[in-house]
Amino acid sequence: MHKITALYKFCDIEDPVQLQRKLKKELKNLQILGTIIIGREGINGTLSGTKLNLNKAIKFLKSDSRFSMLDTKESFSRKAPFLRLKVKIKDEIVAMGIGGISPSSQSGEYVGHKKWNSLIKDKNTILIDTRNDYEYSIGTFKNSINPQTSNFKEFPKWVTKQKFSKFDKMQKNVAMFCTGGIRCEKASSFMKNEGFENVYHLKGGILRYLENTDLKCSLWQGECFVFDDRVSVKHDLTEGDYDLCHGCRTPITEQDKLSKHYIKGVSCAKCINDKTPTQVKRYKSRQKQINLAKAKNKNHLGPKTN
C-alpha cells in the first residue's frame, strides 16, 4: 500500500535553489516519488512512498520553521501513483498569472469542514468552485458555480466578467474551494484585492472535507479529480471510477471508452478533432512503448522533464 500526501504552504522563500537541492537530496534518500514545486511564494506538491518513509519526509519538511504549519492531506493507493521524483522551481507555486497577489500577507478566512456546510447552505453565500471545468464535471459541492475555466489563470478574468455589484462585494459571503486548498486560498487573496469583504475558503480543500465528513452529512456530489495516476477518488478517498484520456488529460468513464473515437493513449470523443496527424503518430508511438514496457513488467517513464 502506498501512502500519498498532498501538501502546500504559502510563505516567503528567499533562495528556492538552495531549498530545491536540500529537498531533492533528502527525498531521494527516502525513496519518495511525486512532485514538489518551489517558488518565492511558498511550496506545493504531492508525494508518495511507504508510510514510514513518507512520515519521515513530512517530519523533515516541518523541521524547517517556514513549514512548521505545513498543510497536509493523506490518502492511500494500492498502486504507485507516481513514477519518479520531481523538485521544480517556478515563479508561482500555483499559477494565477498576475502580480500583486500574496496569500501569506492577505487572504480570506479559513473555514474548517465542520462549519463548511452551514456556510454554503446560507442563502447569502456565493459558492465558487475554483478548479478547472473538467474537475467540476465529475464532482462538486451542491449548488456551486462553475467558472468554466480550463486553467487557474483564467479565474481572474472570469471574476471580472461577472461584474459583481457593490452589494455583492460588501454584503455577500464568498465561499471558495478546490482539491487541497491551495487554489482557493490564492483565489481568496485575489478576491480581497478586488474589494470583496467577506471571503472564505475551505481549509484543506475537498480532500480534507471528504476525509472528515460522514457521507450522510456530506454536501459533496460525485468524485474528486486528483493529479496522479488514480485520476479520481470517491467520498471515502478510495480510488475512483474514472480513467484519463492521455490525449487531452481529461477524465473519462468506461462508457466513454466504448466510443469509436477512443484510442487508448491517443484520443477520446472530446479531443479526436483537435489532434494533428503528427500528434496522433507521436501518441501512438508513445502508447506502443508503454505497452512494450508493461509486457516486460517495467514502467515506461517517458521523457524526463525535471
Secondary structure by P-SEA (a helix, b strand, c coil): cbbbbbcccccccccaaaaaaaaaaaaaaaccbbbbbbccccccccccccaaaaaaaaaaaaccccccbbbbbbbccccccccbbbbbbcccccccccccccccccccccccccaaaaaaacccccccccccaaaaaacccccccccccccccaaaaaaaaacccccccccbbbbbbccccaaaaaaaaaaaaacccbbbbbcccaaaaaacccccccccccccccccccccccccccccccccccccccccccccccccccccccccccccccccaaaaaaaaaaaaaaaaaaaacccccccccc
